[in-house]
Amino acid sequence: MRRTASPSSLVLLGAGVFLLVLAPLLAWYVQPHAKRTPIDVDTTTVFTGTGSYFDTSKVKTVHGKRITVTRQVRGDVADSEKSGNAVWDVSTSVDTDSTLPASDTRDSLQWTLERWVTDRADNQPVHCCRETPVFDGEAYLKFPFDVEQRSYRWWDSTLGGVVQLRFAGRKKVQGYEGHRFTGTVPPSRTGVRQVPGRLVGRPGTSQVLAEEWYSNSAIELIVDQRTGRIIHAAIGPRKTLRAPGADKDAVVLLASERIAFTPATQRRQVELASADSRKLALLGTTAPIGGATLGAVLVLVGGALVARGRRPDPARPDTHLMTNQPV
């Protein structure tokens, strides 16, 4: 009797072949397309710490005060879709207890509005779409995907330049482990500001162009390895004024040994990083390996069943042969 494959064996074989085709497709096509910087972001991170700042109402630097830094990042979806890049508007305000809550960010101690444009795949800066400032480096608001254990060039907007951040091991934040990077900024001149001469030790001059100086004693960033999201950040900024040509600080504008993410910000960043990391792992590792393994098993089982087919029952005589015998 002719062998025929059962429907169930064909289904098993077809499912196995489908999974074997799907597995590399997920790893080599779907996952790389999913590994792109989002454009519809709307996040707020908050840093707090204790330090000093120049109180304009008292015309002097006050010490031991709480300082709060709030950064809001919003994606410009329309410009991002038009350009094919990630276009983010970044508002950063520095506040004291007297300016919080601020109904208008321009009432803050310091406030900046920036526009960052990066390549969605490799996080490199892209100079378009009314970008401001023109920046450089490999990392800023986030690191590239698949963070490596090496040094990275991190853009410091206060410095207006890149800082070399060294890999310093791994560290847990809220129970979630990430790559730790550290660095410093030596005292650097960043610009000039017109101020009364007496403010910088030049009482005989009504107005002078004082030099603005900046340093950072302790930059620490902890980054999710798969997504590049920063789950914890801490800085030790110091901004001062010097008389023209002087080698010593005359006025401290802002200084703190450590301003860092609040626990609430850490938790939120960890939640986002963990969720995105799981999605990328599912598309790039878990699903392809699982699919390929299951597909191989189904192909073997289904192929065996198809090859064996439906065999004749040896207990039954072959009626075809019997009808051809002479009577």
C-alpha positions in Angstrom: 0.0 0.0 0.0 1.3 3.6 -0.8 2.6 5.6 2.1 0.9 8.9 2.9 2.0 11.6 5.4 -0.5 12.4 8.1 -1.8 16.0 8.5 -0.3 16.3 11.9 3.2 15.4 10.7 3.0 18.0 8.0 1.9 20.6 10.5 4.8 19.8 12.8 7.3 20.0 9.9 5.9 23.3 8.7 5.9 24.8 12.1 9.5 23.7 12.6 10.6 25.2 9.3 8.8 28.5 10.2 10.6 28.8 13.5 14.0 28.0 12.0 13.4 30.9 9.5 12.0 33.2 12.1 14.8 32.8 14.6 17.6 34.5 12.6 15.1 37.0 11.3 14.4 38.2 14.8 18.1 38.3 15.7 19.5 39.9 12.5 16.6 42.1 11.3 13.9 42.8 13.9 16.1 43.3 16.9 18.5 45.8 15.2 15.5 47.8 14.1 14.2 47.8 17.6 17.6 48.9 18.9 17.0 52.6 18.1 16.9 55.7 20.3 13.2 56.5 21.0 11.8 59.8 19.7 8.6 60.1 21.8 10.5 60.6 25.1 9.1 62.7 28.0 11.2 62.2 31.1 12.2 64.2 34.1 15.3 63.5 36.2 16.1 65.2 39.5 19.4 65.7 41.3 19.8 67.0 44.8 22.7 67.8 47.0 24.1 70.4 49.5 26.5 73.2 48.5 27.1 76.9 48.0 25.7 79.4 45.6 25.8 83.1 44.9 22.8 84.8 46.5 22.0 87.9 44.4 19.7 89.3 47.0 22.5 89.2 49.6 25.3 89.9 47.0 27.4 87.1 48.5 28.0 83.4 48.4 26.0 81.4 50.9 27.0 77.9 52.1 25.4 74.7 53.3 22.3 75.1 51.2 20.2 72.5 49.4 20.6 72.6 45.6 18.1 70.9 43.2 18.8 70.3 39.5 15.8 69.3 37.4 16.2 68.1 33.8 13.3 67.6 31.5 13.8 65.8 28.2 11.1 65.9 25.5 11.3 64.4 22.0 10.3 66.4 19.1 8.5 63.7 17.2 7.7 65.7 14.1 11.3 66.8 13.5 12.6 63.3 14.4 10.4 61.6 11.9 11.3 64.2 9.2 15.0 64.0 9.8 15.2 60.3 10.7 17.2 61.2 13.9 16.4 61.5 17.6 15.6 65.2 18.3 15.4 66.0 22.0 14.7 69.3 23.7 16.4 69.5 27.1 15.5 72.0 29.8 17.8 72.1 32.8 17.1 74.3 35.9 19.2 74.8 39.0 17.1 75.8 42.0 17.5 76.5 45.7 14.7 76.1 48.3 13.7 79.7 47.7 13.0 79.1 44.0 11.2 75.8 44.3 8.7 75.2 43.1 9.3 77.6 40.3 6.3 78.6 38.2 8.6 79.7 35.5 12.0 78.0 34.9 13.5 81.5 34.1 13.1 82.3 37.8 15.5 79.6 38.7 19.1 80.2 39.9 20.3 78.9 36.5 18.3 77.7 33.5 19.4 76.4 30.1 17.4 75.2 27.1 19.2 72.9 24.7 18.4 70.9 21.6 20.2 67.6 21.0 20.2 65.6 17.8 21.7 62.2 17.6 21.7 59.2 15.3 19.1 56.8 16.5 21.3 53.7 15.9 24.8 54.6 17.2 24.1 57.7 19.3 26.6 59.9 17.4 25.8 63.6 17.2 24.0 64.9 14.1 24.3 68.5 13.3 20.9 69.5 12.0 17.4 70.5 13.0 18.3 73.7 14.8 20.7 71.8 17.1 22.1 73.9 20.0 24.8 73.8 21.2 26.9 72.1 18.5 28.2 69.2 20.5 30.6 66.2 20.2 31.3 62.9 21.9 29.8 59.5 22.2 27.5 60.0 25.2 25.5 62.6 26.9 21.9 62.0 27.9 22.4 58.3 27.2 25.2 56.0 26.0 25.2 53.9 22.8 23.5 50.6 22.9 25.6 47.6 24.0 27.9 49.6 26.3 31.4 48.3 26.3 33.9 48.1 29.2 36.1 50.9 27.9 36.5 54.7 28.2 33.8 56.9 26.5 33.9 60.6 25.4 31.1 62.2 27.4 29.8 65.7 26.5 29.8 68.2 29.4 27.5 71.1 28.4 28.8 73.3 31.2 32.4 72.8 30.0 31.4 73.0 26.4 33.6 70.1 25.6 34.1 66.4 26.0 35.3 64.6 29.1 37.0 61.2 29.1 35.0 58.8 31.3 36.8 55.7 32.4 35.1 52.3 33.0 35.3 51.6 36.7 33.6 48.2 37.1 30.0 47.4 37.7 27.7 48.7 40.4 24.1 48.1 41.5 21.4 50.8 41.7 18.2 49.8 43.4 19.3 46.2 43.0 19.9 46.6 39.2 23.5 46.3 38.0 25.1 48.6 35.4 28.4 49.7 34.1 30.1 52.4 36.2 32.0 55.3 34.6 34.0 58.0 36.4 35.9 61.2 35.5 36.8 64.7 36.5 37.1 68.1 34.9 40.1 70.2 36.0 39.6 74.0 36.4 38.8 75.3 32.9 38.0 78.8 31.6 34.5 78.6 30.0 33.8 82.3 29.1 33.5 85.8 30.5 30.8 87.8 32.2 30.4 91.5 32.8 30.2 92.2 36.6 31.0 95.1 39.0 34.7 95.3 39.6 34.4 95.2 43.3 32.8 91.7 43.0 36.1 90.3 41.9 38.5 92.4 43.8 38.7 95.4 41.4 36.9 98.2 43.4 38.5 100.9 41.3 36.7 99.6 38.1 33.0 100.0 37.8 32.6 97.0 35.3 35.0 94.3 34.3 34.8 91.2 32.1 35.3 88.6 34.8 36.5 85.1 33.7 34.1 82.2 34.3 35.8 79.0 35.5 34.4 75.5 35.9 35.6 72.3 37.3 34.0 69.0 38.3 35.6 66.9 41.0 33.5 63.7 40.8 31.5 62.6 37.7 29.9 59.2 38.2 27.5 57.6 35.8 26.0 54.1 36.1 24.7 52.9 32.8 22.5 50.0 31.7 24.7 47.8 29.5 22.2 46.8 26.9 20.2 50.0 26.4 22.8 52.7 27.3 20.3 54.4 29.6 21.8 56.2 32.6 20.3 54.8 35.8 22.3 56.9 38.2 24.3 60.1 37.9 26.4 62.2 40.4 28.5 65.3 39.8 30.7 67.6 41.9 30.4 70.9 40.0 32.2 74.2 40.9 31.6 77.4 39.0 33.5 80.6 39.9 34.5 84.1 38.7 38.0 85.4 38.5 39.3 88.9 37.9 40.7 89.2 34.4 44.1 87.4 34.2 43.9 86.2 37.9 44.9 82.7 38.9 42.6 82.5 41.9 38.8 82.4 42.3 37.2 85.6 43.5 33.5 84.5 43.7 31.9 81.1 44.0 28.7 81.0 41.8 27.8 77.4 42.5 29.7 74.5 44.2 28.9 71.1 45.6 30.9 68.1 46.4 28.1 65.8 45.3 24.7 66.4 43.5 23.1 63.1 42.6 19.9 61.4 41.3 17.2 61.2 44.0 16.0 57.7 45.0 12.8 58.3 43.1 14.7 59.2 39.9 16.9 56.1 40.3 13.9 53.8 40.6 12.2 55.3 37.5 15.4 55.0 35.5 15.9 51.4 36.6 12.3 50.6 35.7 12.7 52.0 32.2 16.1 50.4 31.6 14.9 47.0 32.9 11.8 47.0 30.7 13.7 48.1 27.5 16.5 45.7 28.2 14.1 42.7 28.6 12.5 43.6 25.2 15.9 43.7 23.4 17.0 40.5 25.1 13.8 38.8 24.0 14.2 39.8 20.4 18.0 39.3 20.2 18.6 36.3 22.4 15.7 34.5 24.1 13.3 34.3 21.2 15.8 33.4 18.5 17.5 30.7 20.6 14.2 29.3 21.9 12.7 29.4 18.4 15.6 27.8 16.7 15.8 25.0 19.4 12.0 24.3 19.2 12.1 24.6 15.4 14.8 22.0 15.1 12.9 19.6 17.4 9.7 20.0 15.4 11.5 19.5 12.1 13.1 16.3 13.3 9.9 14.9 14.7 7.7 16.1 11.8 10.3 14.8 9.3 10.5 11.4 10.9 6.7 11.1 10.8 6.5 12.2 7.2 9.3 9.7 6.2 7.6 6.8 8.0 4.2 7.7 6.6 1.3 5.3 7.1 2.5 1.7 6.9 0.2 -1.3 5.9 -1.1 -3.6 8.6 0.8 -6.9 8.4 -2.2 -8.7 9.9 -4.5 -7.8 6.9 -4.0 -9.6 3.6 -3.3 -7.5 0.5 -6.7 -7.5 -1.3 -5.1 -6.0 -4.4 -2.9 -9.1 -4.8 -5.7 -11.5 -4.1 -8.0 -10.1 -6.7 -5.4 -10.6 -9.4 -5.0 -14.4 -8.6 -6.7 -16.8 -11.1 -9.8 -18.6 -9.9 
